[in-house]
Amino acid sequence: MATCEHLSQAGDPAATTPEGCEECLAGGGRWVHLRRCLECGHVGCCDSSPAKHATAHFHATGHPVMQSYEPGEQWRWCFVDSRMG
């Protein structure tokens, strides 16, 4: 099975809004779980959240890899290859 180059090359930037989803905080929204972009550090809400800002961030920027921003979770997801790492 081939490895995902996006997952293997992902960075580890600091979270831009460590307290929560950037867009939800700005607009008074709510989130279920948080995801951090491993290219720019953007923090967005997951697809179980009403606004799905992490996926929207991928579609707007093309940044391929998000990591769970939940305490104790380390998994990563590549939107391009639909692979978990």
PDB file of N, CA, C and O in Angstrom:
ATOM      1  N   MET A   1       0.836  -1.172   0.000  1.00  0.00           N
ATOM      2  CA  MET A   1       0.000   0.000   0.000  1.00  0.00           C
ATOM      3  C   MET A   1       0.891   1.249   0.000  1.00  0.00           C
ATOM      4  O   MET A   1       1.804   1.366   0.816  1.00  0.00           O
ATOM      5  N   ALA A   2       0.621   2.162  -0.905  1.00  0.00           N
ATOM      6  CA  ALA A   2       1.413   3.390  -1.027  1.00  0.00           C
ATOM      7  C   ALA A   2       1.143   4.308   0.162  1.00  0.00           C
ATOM      8  O   ALA A   2       0.049   4.331   0.726  1.00  0.00           O
ATOM      9  N   THR A   3       2.167   5.055   0.518  1.00  0.00           N
ATOM     10  CA  THR A   3       1.997   6.019   1.594  1.00  0.00           C
ATOM     11  C   THR A   3       1.509   7.341   1.010  1.00  0.00           C
ATOM     12  O   THR A   3       1.722   7.626  -0.169  1.00  0.00           O
ATOM     13  N   CYS A   4       0.871   8.121   1.823  1.00  0.00           N
ATOM     14  CA  CYS A   4       0.367   9.427   1.414  1.00  0.00           C
ATOM     15  C   CYS A   4       1.471  10.453   1.625  1.00  0.00           C
ATOM     16  O   CYS A   4       1.908  10.675   2.755  1.00  0.00           O
ATOM     17  N   GLU A   5       1.921  11.077   0.549  1.00  0.00           N
ATOM     18  CA  GLU A   5       3.001  12.056   0.659  1.00  0.00           C
ATOM     19  C   GLU A   5       2.573  13.277   1.459  1.00  0.00           C
ATOM     20  O   GLU A   5       3.411  13.910   2.102  1.00  0.00           O
ATOM     21  N   HIS A   6       1.297  13.622   1.434  1.00  0.00           N
ATOM     22  CA  HIS A   6       0.820  14.776   2.204  1.00  0.00           C
ATOM     23  C   HIS A   6       0.970  14.522   3.700  1.00  0.00           C
ATOM     24  O   HIS A   6       1.412  15.398   4.442  1.00  0.00           O
ATOM     25  N   LEU A   7       0.603  13.331   4.135  1.00  0.00           N
ATOM     26  CA  LEU A   7       0.727  12.991   5.558  1.00  0.00           C
ATOM     27  C   LEU A   7       2.195  12.949   5.973  1.00  0.00           C
ATOM     28  O   LEU A   7       2.554  13.433   7.046  1.00  0.00           O
ATOM     29  N   SER A   8       3.040  12.370   5.124  1.00  0.00           N
ATOM     30  CA  SER A   8       4.452  12.235   5.499  1.00  0.00           C
ATOM     31  C   SER A   8       5.195  13.568   5.469  1.00  0.00           C
ATOM     32  O   SER A   8       6.236  13.705   6.111  1.00  0.00           O
ATOM     33  N   GLN A   9       4.681  14.545   4.738  1.00  0.00           N
ATOM     34  CA  GLN A   9       5.350  15.842   4.628  1.00  0.00           C
ATOM     35  C   GLN A   9       4.667  16.942   5.446  1.00  0.00           C
ATOM     36  O   GLN A   9       5.095  18.095   5.396  1.00  0.00           O
ATOM     37  N   ALA A  10       3.618  16.607   6.194  1.00  0.00           N
ATOM     38  CA  ALA A  10       2.867  17.611   6.958  1.00  0.00           C
ATOM     39  C   ALA A  10       3.737  18.261   8.023  1.00  0.00           C
ATOM     40  O   ALA A  10       4.585  17.613   8.635  1.00  0.00           O
ATOM     41  N   GLY A  11       3.515  19.536   8.229  1.00  0.00           N
ATOM     42  CA  GLY A  11       4.253  20.287   9.244  1.00  0.00           C
ATOM     43  C   GLY A  11       3.577  20.193  10.601  1.00  0.00           C
ATOM     44  O   GLY A  11       2.744  19.319  10.844  1.00  0.00           O
ATOM     45  N   ASP A  12       3.956  21.116  11.480  1.00  0.00           N
ATOM     46  CA  ASP A  12       3.386  21.165  12.829  1.00  0.00           C
ATOM     47  C   ASP A  12       3.311  22.620  13.299  1.00  0.00           C
ATOM     48  O   ASP A  12       3.939  22.984  14.293  1.00  0.00           O
ATOM     49  N   PRO A  13       2.541  23.455  12.584  1.00  0.00           N
ATOM     50  CA  PRO A  13       2.471  24.873  12.954  1.00  0.00           C
ATOM     51  C   PRO A  13       1.668  25.082  14.229  1.00  0.00           C
ATOM     52  O   PRO A  13       0.824  24.261  14.588  1.00  0.00           O
ATOM     53  N   ALA A  14       1.937  26.177  14.899  1.00  0.00           N
ATOM     54  CA  ALA A  14       1.157  26.545  16.080  1.00  0.00           C
ATOM     55  C   ALA A  14      -0.275  26.871  15.663  1.00  0.00           C
ATOM     56  O   ALA A  14      -0.517  27.377  14.567  1.00  0.00           O
ATOM     57  N   ALA A  15      -1.206  26.575  16.545  1.00  0.00           N
ATOM     58  CA  ALA A  15      -2.616  26.881  16.292  1.00  0.00           C
ATOM     59  C   ALA A  15      -2.813  28.393  16.245  1.00  0.00           C
ATOM     60  O   ALA A  15      -2.297  29.120  17.094  1.00  0.00           O
ATOM     61  N   THR A  16      -3.562  28.861  15.250  1.00  0.00           N
ATOM     62  CA  THR A  16      -3.818  30.291  15.124  1.00  0.00           C
ATOM     63  C   THR A  16      -4.815  30.784  16.171  1.00  0.00           C
ATOM     64  O   THR A  16      -4.731  31.926  16.622  1.00  0.00           O
ATOM     65  N   THR A  17      -5.743  29.939  16.551  1.00  0.00           N
ATOM     66  CA  THR A  17      -6.716  30.279  17.605  1.00  0.00           C
ATOM     67  C   THR A  17      -6.808  29.088  18.550  1.00  0.00           C
ATOM     68  O   THR A  17      -7.716  28.267  18.413  1.00  0.00           O
ATOM     69  N   PRO A  18      -5.895  28.977  19.501  1.00  0.00           N
ATOM     70  CA  PRO A  18      -5.855  27.815  20.379  1.00  0.00           C
ATOM     71  C   PRO A  18      -7.114  27.626  21.227  1.00  0.00           C
ATOM     72  O   PRO A  18      -7.338  26.541  21.764  1.00  0.00           O
ATOM     73  N   GLU A  19      -7.932  28.665  21.353  1.00  0.00           N
ATOM     74  CA  GLU A  19      -9.122  28.550  22.184  1.00  0.00           C
ATOM     75  C   GLU A  19     -10.325  27.953  21.455  1.00  0.00           C
ATOM     76  O   GLU A  19     -11.330  27.649  22.097  1.00  0.00           O
ATOM     77  N   GLY A  20     -10.254  27.776  20.123  1.00  0.00           N
ATOM     78  CA  GLY A  20     -11.372  27.158  19.413  1.00  0.00           C
ATOM     79  C   GLY A  20     -11.381  27.465  17.931  1.00  0.00           C
ATOM     80  O   GLY A  20     -10.415  28.002  17.389  1.00  0.00           O
ATOM     81  N   CYS A  21     -12.488  27.116  17.277  1.00  0.00           N
ATOM     82  CA  CYS A  21     -12.660  27.324  15.842  1.00  0.00           C
ATOM     83  C   CYS A  21     -12.659  28.822  15.536  1.00  0.00           C
ATOM     84  O   CYS A  21     -13.444  29.586  16.098  1.00  0.00           O
ATOM     85  N   GLU A  22     -11.771  29.219  14.645  1.00  0.00           N
ATOM     86  CA  GLU A  22     -11.606  30.636  14.323  1.00  0.00           C
ATOM     87  C   GLU A  22     -12.906  31.283  13.850  1.00  0.00           C
ATOM     88  O   GLU A  22     -13.286  32.347  14.339  1.00  0.00           O
ATOM     89  N   GLU A  23     -13.584  30.645  12.906  1.00  0.00           N
ATOM     90  CA  GLU A  23     -14.812  31.218  12.354  1.00  0.00           C
ATOM     91  C   GLU A  23     -15.966  31.182  13.352  1.00  0.00           C
ATOM     92  O   GLU A  23     -16.740  32.135  13.437  1.00  0.00           O
ATOM     93  N   CYS A  24     -16.086  30.095  14.106  1.00  0.00           N
ATOM     94  CA  CYS A  24     -17.152  30.013  15.110  1.00  0.00           C
ATOM     95  C   CYS A  24     -16.957  31.067  16.198  1.00  0.00           C
ATOM     96  O   CYS A  24     -17.925  31.684  16.645  1.00  0.00           O
ATOM     97  N   LEU A  25     -15.732  31.273  16.618  1.00  0.00           N
ATOM     98  CA  LEU A  25     -15.455  32.296  17.626  1.00  0.00           C
ATOM     99  C   LEU A  25     -15.818  33.684  17.101  1.00  0.00           C
ATOM    100  O   LEU A  25     -16.385  34.499  17.829  1.00  0.00           O
ATOM    101  N   ALA A  26     -15.492  33.947  15.845  1.00  0.00           N
ATOM    102  CA  ALA A  26     -15.762  35.259  15.257  1.00  0.00           C
ATOM    103  C   ALA A  26     -17.259  35.497  15.046  1.00  0.00           C
ATOM    104  O   ALA A  26     -17.739  36.623  15.170  1.00  0.00           O
ATOM    105  N   GLY A  27     -17.990  34.426  14.724  1.00  0.00           N
ATOM    106  CA  GLY A  27     -19.406  34.589  14.400  1.00  0.00           C
ATOM    107  C   GLY A  27     -20.382  34.099  15.449  1.00  0.00           C
ATOM    108  O   GLY A  27     -21.592  34.120  15.224  1.00  0.00           O
ATOM    109  N   GLY A  28     -19.881  33.661  16.585  1.00  0.00           N
ATOM    110  CA  GLY A  28     -20.770  33.182  17.636  1.00  0.00           C
ATOM    111  C   GLY A  28     -21.316  31.789  17.407  1.00  0.00           C
ATOM    112  O   GLY A  28     -22.344  31.422  17.976  1.00  0.00           O
ATOM    113  N   GLY A  29     -20.633  31.003  16.571  1.00  0.00           N
ATOM    114  CA  GLY A  29     -21.076  29.637  16.302  1.00  0.00           C
ATOM    115  C   GLY A  29     -20.619  28.671  17.382  1.00  0.00           C
ATOM    116  O   GLY A  29     -19.995  29.062  18.369  1.00  0.00           O
ATOM    117  N   ARG A  30     -20.944  27.398  17.174  1.00  0.00           N
ATOM    118  CA  ARG A  30     -20.538  26.354  18.117  1.00  0.00           C
ATOM    119  C   ARG A  30     -19.907  25.207  17.343  1.00  0.00           C
ATOM    120  O   ARG A  30     -20.130  25.040  16.144  1.00  0.00           O
ATOM    121  N   TRP A  31     -19.116  24.426  18.058  1.00  0.00           N
ATOM    122  CA  TRP A  31     -18.460  23.288  17.425  1.00  0.00           C
ATOM    123  C   TRP A  31     -18.590  22.056  18.299  1.00  0.00           C
ATOM    124  O   TRP A  31     -18.892  22.134  19.490  1.00  0.00           O
ATOM    125  N   VAL A  32     -18.349  20.897  17.655  1.00  0.00           N
ATOM    126  CA  VAL A  32     -18.363  19.605  18.347  1.00  0.00           C
ATOM    127  C   VAL A  32     -16.929  19.199  18.659  1.00  0.00           C
ATOM    128  O   VAL A  32     -16.589  18.941  19.814  1.00  0.00           O
ATOM    129  N   HIS A  33     -16.083  19.142  17.624  1.00  0.00           N
ATOM    130  CA  HIS A  33     -14.666  18.807  17.764  1.00  0.00           C
ATOM    131  C   HIS A  33     -13.864  19.777  16.909  1.00  0.00           C
ATOM    132  O   HIS A  33     -14.397  20.413  15.999  1.00  0.00           O
ATOM    133  N   LEU A  34     -12.579  19.880  17.213  1.00  0.00           N
ATOM    134  CA  LEU A  34     -11.716  20.813  16.502  1.00  0.00           C
ATOM    135  C   LEU A  34     -10.637  20.096  15.697  1.00  0.00           C
ATOM    136  O   LEU A  34     -10.187  19.009  16.059  1.00  0.00           O
ATOM    137  N   ARG A  35     -10.233  20.731  14.595  1.00  0.00           N
ATOM    138  CA  ARG A  35      -9.171  20.232  13.731  1.00  0.00           C
ATOM    139  C   ARG A  35      -8.194  21.375  13.464  1.00  0.00           C
ATOM    140  O   ARG A  35      -8.600  22.529  13.324  1.00  0.00           O
ATOM    141  N   ARG A  36      -6.900  21.044  13.396  1.00  0.00           N
ATOM    142  CA  ARG A  36      -5.861  22.043  13.120  1.00  0.00           C
ATOM    143  C   ARG A  36      -5.208  21.727  11.780  1.00  0.00           C
ATOM    144  O   ARG A  36      -4.802  20.591  11.535  1.00  0.00           O
ATOM    145  N   CYS A  37      -5.109  22.724  10.920  1.00  0.00           N
ATOM    146  CA  CYS A  37      -4.453  22.585   9.629  1.00  0.00           C
ATOM    147  C   CYS A  37      -2.951  22.459   9.861  1.00  0.00           C
ATOM    148  O   CYS A  37      -2.358  23.269  10.574  1.00  0.00           O
ATOM    149  N   LEU A  38      -2.342  21.448   9.263  1.00  0.00           N
ATOM    150  CA  LEU A  38      -0.912  21.239   9.458  1.00  0.00           C
ATOM    151  C   LEU A  38      -0.061  21.980   8.437  1.00  0.00           C
ATOM    152  O   LEU A  38       1.142  21.743   8.338  1.00  0.00           O
ATOM    153  N   GLU A  39      -0.680  22.873   7.685  1.00  0.00           N
ATOM    154  CA  GLU A  39       0.099  23.754   6.812  1.00  0.00           C
ATOM    155  C   GLU A  39       0.180  25.165   7.402  1.00  0.00           C
ATOM    156  O   GLU A  39       1.241  25.788   7.383  1.00  0.00           O
ATOM    157  N   CYS A  40      -0.945  25.666   7.925  1.00  0.00           N
ATOM    158  CA  CYS A  40      -0.944  27.057   8.398  1.00  0.00           C
ATOM    159  C   CYS A  40      -1.370  27.233   9.858  1.00  0.00           C
ATOM    160  O   CYS A  40      -1.248  28.329  10.405  1.00  0.00           O
ATOM    161  N   GLY A  41      -1.867  26.168  10.497  1.00  0.00           N
ATOM    162  CA  GLY A  41      -2.268  26.260  11.898  1.00  0.00           C
ATOM    163  C   GLY A  41      -3.703  26.690  12.133  1.00  0.00           C
ATOM    164  O   GLY A  41      -4.127  26.816  13.282  1.00  0.00           O
ATOM    165  N   HIS A  42      -4.457  26.919  11.073  1.00  0.00           N
ATOM    166  CA  HIS A  42      -5.870  27.303  11.211  1.00  0.00           C
ATOM    167  C   HIS A  42      -6.616  26.251  12.034  1.00  0.00           C
ATOM    168  O   HIS A  42      -6.453  25.052  11.805  1.00  0.00           O
ATOM    169  N   VAL A  43      -7.423  26.693  12.980  1.00  0.00           N
ATOM    170  CA  VAL A  43      -8.249  25.779  13.772  1.00  0.00           C
ATOM    171  C   VAL A  43      -9.687  25.931  13.306  1.00  0.00           C
ATOM    172  O   VAL A  43     -10.258  27.021  13.342  1.00  0.00           O
ATOM    173  N   GLY A  44     -10.265  24.811  12.866  1.00  0.00           N
ATOM    174  CA  GLY A  44     -11.649  24.800  12.394  1.00  0.00           C
ATOM    175  C   GLY A  44     -12.418  23.671  13.038  1.00  0.00           C
ATOM    176  O   GLY A  44     -11.838  22.768  13.642  1.00  0.00           O
ATOM    177  N   CYS A  45     -13.729  23.730  12.904  1.00  0.00           N
ATOM    178  CA  CYS A  45     -14.590  22.702  13.501  1.00  0.00           C
ATOM    179  C   CYS A  45     -14.772  21.527  12.544  1.00  0.00           C
ATOM    180  O   CYS A  45     -14.642  21.671  11.328  1.00  0.00           O
ATOM    181  N   CYS A  46     -15.075  20.369  13.113  1.00  0.00           N
ATOM    182  CA  CYS A  46     -15.184  19.116  12.369  1.00  0.00           C
ATOM    183  C   CYS A  46     -16.490  19.037  11.574  1.00  0.00           C
ATOM    184  O   CYS A  46     -17.338  19.925  11.658  1.00  0.00           O
ATOM    185  N   ASP A  47     -16.632  17.969  10.809  1.00  0.00           N
ATOM    186  CA  ASP A  47     -17.832  17.780   9.996  1.00  0.00           C
ATOM    187  C   ASP A  47     -19.059  17.396  10.810  1.00  0.00           C
ATOM    188  O   ASP A  47     -20.160  17.381  10.260  1.00  0.00           O
ATOM    189  N   SER A  48     -18.922  17.090  12.081  1.00  0.00           N
ATOM    190  CA  SER A  48     -20.076  16.869  12.950  1.00  0.00           C
ATOM    191  C   SER A  48     -20.601  18.195  13.508  1.00  0.00           C
ATOM    192  O   SER A  48     -21.681  18.247  14.096  1.00  0.00           O
ATOM    193  N   SER A  49     -19.837  19.243  13.320  1.00  0.00           N
ATOM    194  CA  SER A  49     -20.227  20.584  13.758  1.00  0.00           C
ATOM    195  C   SER A  49     -21.116  21.219  12.687  1.00  0.00           C
ATOM    196  O   SER A  49     -20.994  20.880  11.510  1.00  0.00           O
ATOM    197  N   PRO A  50     -22.005  22.132  13.075  1.00  0.00           N
ATOM    198  CA  PRO A  50     -22.926  22.728  12.095  1.00  0.00           C
ATOM    199  C   PRO A  50     -22.253  23.381  10.893  1.00  0.00           C
ATOM    200  O   PRO A  50     -22.749  23.241   9.775  1.00  0.00           O
ATOM    201  N   ALA A  51     -21.151  24.083  11.083  1.00  0.00           N
ATOM    202  CA  ALA A  51     -20.553  24.853   9.986  1.00  0.00           C
ATOM    203  C   ALA A  51     -19.432  24.134   9.237  1.00  0.00           C
ATOM    204  O   ALA A  51     -19.088  24.555   8.132  1.00  0.00           O
ATOM    205  N   LYS A  52     -18.858  23.085   9.780  1.00  0.00           N
ATOM    206  CA  LYS A  52     -17.821  22.288   9.101  1.00  0.00           C
ATOM    207  C   LYS A  52     -16.669  23.153   8.583  1.00  0.00           C
ATOM    208  O   LYS A  52     -16.269  23.034   7.425  1.00  0.00           O
ATOM    209  N   HIS A  53     -16.145  24.010   9.436  1.00  0.00           N
ATOM    210  CA  HIS A  53     -15.122  24.960   9.008  1.00  0.00           C
ATOM    211  C   HIS A  53     -13.782  24.323   8.627  1.00  0.00           C
ATOM    212  O   HIS A  53     -13.067  24.884   7.797  1.00  0.00           O
ATOM    213  N   ALA A  54     -13.419  23.182   9.199  1.00  0.00           N
ATOM    214  CA  ALA A  54     -12.147  22.540   8.817  1.00  0.00           C
ATOM    215  C   ALA A  54     -12.193  22.093   7.357  1.00  0.00           C
ATOM    216  O   ALA A  54     -11.239  22.318   6.612  1.00  0.00           O
ATOM    217  N   THR A  55     -13.282  21.468   6.945  1.00  0.00           N
ATOM    218  CA  THR A  55     -13.429  21.048   5.548  1.00  0.00           C
ATOM    219  C   THR A  55     -13.519  22.260   4.641  1.00  0.00           C
ATOM    220  O   THR A  55     -12.947  22.258   3.551  1.00  0.00           O
ATOM    221  N   ALA A  56     -14.227  23.295   5.069  1.00  0.00           N
ATOM    222  CA  ALA A  56     -14.318  24.526   4.279  1.00  0.00           C
ATOM    223  C   ALA A  56     -12.931  25.141   4.092  1.00  0.00           C
ATOM    224  O   ALA A  56     -12.626  25.676   3.026  1.00  0.00           O
ATOM    225  N   HIS A  57     -12.097  25.065   5.123  1.00  0.00           N
ATOM    226  CA  HIS A  57     -10.728  25.583   5.029  1.00  0.00           C
ATOM    227  C   HIS A  57      -9.950  24.825   3.951  1.00  0.00           C
ATOM    228  O   HIS A  57      -9.236  25.439   3.159  1.00  0.00           O
ATOM    229  N   PHE A  58     -10.082  23.509   3.915  1.00  0.00           N
ATOM    230  CA  PHE A  58      -9.416  22.723   2.869  1.00  0.00           C
ATOM    231  C   PHE A  58      -9.886  23.164   1.484  1.00  0.00           C
ATOM    232  O   PHE A  58      -9.062  23.386   0.597  1.00  0.00           O
ATOM    233  N   HIS A  59     -11.196  23.293   1.287  1.00  0.00           N
ATOM    234  CA  HIS A  59     -11.722  23.676  -0.034  1.00  0.00           C
ATOM    235  C   HIS A  59     -11.289  25.087  -0.433  1.00  0.00           C
ATOM    236  O   HIS A  59     -11.071  25.352  -1.615  1.00  0.00           O
ATOM    237  N   ALA A  60     -11.165  25.983   0.526  1.00  0.00           N
ATOM    238  CA  ALA A  60     -10.764  27.366   0.238  1.00  0.00           C
ATOM    239  C   ALA A  60      -9.271  27.512  -0.030  1.00  0.00           C
ATOM    240  O   ALA A  60      -8.863  28.358  -0.826  1.00  0.00           O
ATOM    241  N   THR A  61      -8.454  26.691   0.632  1.00  0.00           N
ATOM    242  CA  THR A  61      -6.999  26.866   0.563  1.00  0.00           C
ATOM    243  C   THR A  61      -6.250  25.755  -0.152  1.00  0.00           C
ATOM    244  O   THR A  61      -5.158  25.979  -0.674  1.00  0.00           O
ATOM    245  N   GLY A  62      -6.828  24.553  -0.181  1.00  0.00           N
ATOM    246  CA  GLY A  62      -6.117  23.398  -0.726  1.00  0.00           C
ATOM    247  C   GLY A  62      -5.130  22.785   0.247  1.00  0.00           C
ATOM    248  O   GLY A  62      -4.407  21.858  -0.118  1.00  0.00           O
ATOM    249  N   HIS A  63      -5.081  23.280   1.482  1.00  0.00           N
ATOM    250  CA  HIS A  63      -4.186  22.690   2.493  1.00  0.00           C
ATOM    251  C   HIS A  63      -4.702  21.288   2.801  1.00  0.00           C
ATOM    252  O   HIS A  63      -5.825  21.138   3.282  1.00  0.00           O
ATOM    253  N   PRO A  64      -3.902  20.261   2.531  1.00  0.00           N
ATOM    254  CA  PRO A  64      -4.428  18.900   2.509  1.00  0.00           C
ATOM    255  C   PRO A  64      -4.600  18.185   3.847  1.00  0.00           C
ATOM    256  O   PRO A  64      -5.463  17.312   3.948  1.00  0.00           O
ATOM    257  N   VAL A  65      -3.818  18.515   4.880  1.00  0.00           N
ATOM    258  CA  VAL A  65      -3.812  17.678   6.088  1.00  0.00           C
ATOM    259  C   VAL A  65      -4.296  18.449   7.319  1.00  0.00           C
ATOM    260  O   VAL A  65      -3.827  19.545   7.625  1.00  0.00           O
ATOM    261  N   MET A  66      -5.250  17.830   8.007  1.00  0.00           N
ATOM    262  CA  MET A  66      -5.738  18.338   9.290  1.00  0.00           C
ATOM    263  C   MET A  66      -5.393  17.316  10.361  1.00  0.00           C
ATOM    264  O   MET A  66      -5.332  16.115  10.100  1.00  0.00           O
ATOM    265  N   GLN A  67      -5.171  17.813  11.559  1.00  0.00           N
ATOM    266  CA  GLN A  67      -4.945  16.938  12.709  1.00  0.00           C
ATOM    267  C   GLN A  67      -6.021  17.225  13.740  1.00  0.00           C
ATOM    268  O   GLN A  67      -6.463  18.364  13.889  1.00  0.00           O
ATOM    269  N   SER A  68      -6.439  16.187  14.450  1.00  0.00           N
ATOM    270  CA  SER A  68      -7.378  16.412  15.539  1.00  0.00           C
ATOM    271  C   SER A  68      -6.761  17.403  16.508  1.00  0.00           C
ATOM    272  O   SER A  68      -5.578  17.314  16.836  1.00  0.00           O
ATOM    273  N   TYR A  69      -7.574  18.350  16.963  1.00  0.00           N
ATOM    274  CA  TYR A  69      -7.115  19.327  17.945  1.00  0.00           C
ATOM    275  C   TYR A  69      -7.841  19.082  19.267  1.00  0.00           C
ATOM    276  O   TYR A  69      -8.120  20.009  20.028  1.00  0.00           O
ATOM    277  N   GLU A  70      -8.134  17.819  19.513  1.00  0.00           N
ATOM    278  CA  GLU A  70      -8.776  17.396  20.750  1.00  0.00           C
ATOM    279  C   GLU A  70      -7.711  16.838  21.695  1.00  0.00           C
ATOM    280  O   GLU A  70      -6.791  16.151  21.250  1.00  0.00           O
ATOM    281  N   PRO A  71      -7.827  17.126  22.991  1.00  0.00           N
ATOM    282  CA  PRO A  71      -6.845  16.616  23.958  1.00  0.00           C
ATOM    283  C   PRO A  71      -6.713  15.093  23.878  1.00  0.00           C
ATOM    284  O   PRO A  71      -7.709  14.370  23.873  1.00  0.00           O
ATOM    285  N   GLY A  72      -5.479  14.630  23.817  1.00  0.00           N
ATOM    286  CA  GLY A  72      -5.197  13.196  23.807  1.00  0.00           C
ATOM    287  C   GLY A  72      -5.300  12.529  22.448  1.00  0.00           C
ATOM    288  O   GLY A  72      -5.000  11.340  22.333  1.00  0.00           O
ATOM    289  N   GLU A  73      -5.716  13.255  21.409  1.00  0.00           N
ATOM    290  CA  GLU A  73      -5.822  12.675  20.071  1.00  0.00           C
ATOM    291  C   GLU A  73      -4.683  13.185  19.190  1.00  0.00           C
ATOM    292  O   GLU A  73      -4.350  14.370  19.229  1.00  0.00           O
ATOM    293  N   GLN A  74      -4.093  12.307  18.406  1.00  0.00           N
ATOM    294  CA  GLN A  74      -2.969  12.676  17.540  1.00  0.00           C
ATOM    295  C   GLN A  74      -3.205  12.343  16.074  1.00  0.00           C
ATOM    296  O   GLN A  74      -2.344  12.622  15.241  1.00  0.00           O
ATOM    297  N   TRP A  75      -4.350  11.753  15.735  1.00  0.00           N
ATOM    298  CA  TRP A  75      -4.548  11.317  14.355  1.00  0.00           C
ATOM    299  C   TRP A  75      -4.609  12.499  13.387  1.00  0.00           C
ATOM    300  O   TRP A  75      -4.960  13.620  13.756  1.00  0.00           O
ATOM    301  N   ARG A  76      -4.254  12.205  12.137  1.00  0.00           N
ATOM    302  CA  ARG A  76      -4.256  13.197  11.070  1.00  0.00           C
ATOM    303  C   ARG A  76      -5.080  12.666   9.900  1.00  0.00           C
ATOM    304  O   ARG A  76      -5.217  11.453   9.737  1.00  0.00           O
ATOM    305  N   TRP A  77      -5.629  13.569   9.086  1.00  0.00           N
ATOM    306  CA  TRP A  77      -6.444  13.201   7.935  1.00  0.00           C
ATOM    307  C   TRP A  77      -6.002  13.990   6.717  1.00  0.00           C
ATOM    308  O   TRP A  77      -5.843  15.209   6.775  1.00  0.00           O
ATOM    309  N   CYS A  78      -5.803  13.275   5.602  1.00  0.00           N
ATOM    310  CA  CYS A  78      -5.483  13.926   4.339  1.00  0.00           C
ATOM    311  C   CYS A  78      -6.746  13.991   3.489  1.00  0.00           C
ATOM    312  O   CYS A  78      -7.296  12.958   3.109  1.00  0.00           O
ATOM    313  N   PHE A  79      -7.201  15.190   3.196  1.00  0.00           N
ATOM    314  CA  PHE A  79      -8.397  15.387   2.373  1.00  0.00           C
ATOM    315  C   PHE A  79      -8.166  14.956   0.931  1.00  0.00           C
ATOM    316  O   PHE A  79      -9.084  14.438   0.294  1.00  0.00           O
ATOM    317  N   VAL A  80      -6.967  15.154   0.404  1.00  0.00           N
ATOM    318  CA  VAL A  80      -6.665  14.832  -0.990  1.00  0.00           C
ATOM    319  C   VAL A  80      -6.740  13.332  -1.234  1.00  0.00           C
ATOM    320  O   VAL A  80      -7.379  12.886  -2.186  1.00  0.00           O
ATOM    321  N   ASP A  81      -6.093  12.561  -0.383  1.00  0.00           N
ATOM    322  CA  ASP A  81      -6.002  11.110  -0.562  1.00  0.00           C
ATOM    323  C   ASP A  81      -7.007  10.322   0.273  1.00  0.00           C
ATOM    324  O   ASP A  81      -7.036   9.094   0.200  1.00  0.00           O
ATOM    325  N   SER A  82      -7.831  11.009   1.067  1.00  0.00           N
ATOM    326  CA  SER A  82      -8.799  10.344   1.963  1.00  0.00           C
ATOM    327  C   SER A  82      -8.111   9.261   2.785  1.00  0.00           C
ATOM    328  O   SER A  82      -8.559   8.116   2.848  1.00  0.00           O
ATOM    329  N   ARG A  83      -7.003   9.663   3.416  1.00  0.00           N
ATOM    330  CA  ARG A  83      -6.209   8.721   4.218  1.00  0.00           C
ATOM    331  C   ARG A  83      -5.996   9.282   5.610  1.00  0.00           C
ATOM    332  O   ARG A  83      -5.850  10.489   5.804  1.00  0.00           O
ATOM    333  N   MET A  84      -5.983   8.378   6.564  1.00  0.00           N
ATOM    334  CA  MET A  84      -5.710   8.743   7.954  1.00  0.00           C
ATOM    335  C   MET A  84      -4.286   8.348   8.283  1.00  0.00           C
ATOM    336  O   MET A  84      -3.779   7.337   7.798  1.00  0.00           O
ATOM    337  N   GLY A  85      -3.661   9.137   9.092  1.00  0.00           N
ATOM    338  CA  GLY A  85      -2.292   8.820   9.477  1.00  0.00           C
ATOM    339  C   GLY A  85      -2.017   9.150  10.902  1.00  0.00           C
ATOM    340  O   GLY A  85      -0.902   8.940  11.380  1.00  0.00           O
TER     341      GLY A  85
END
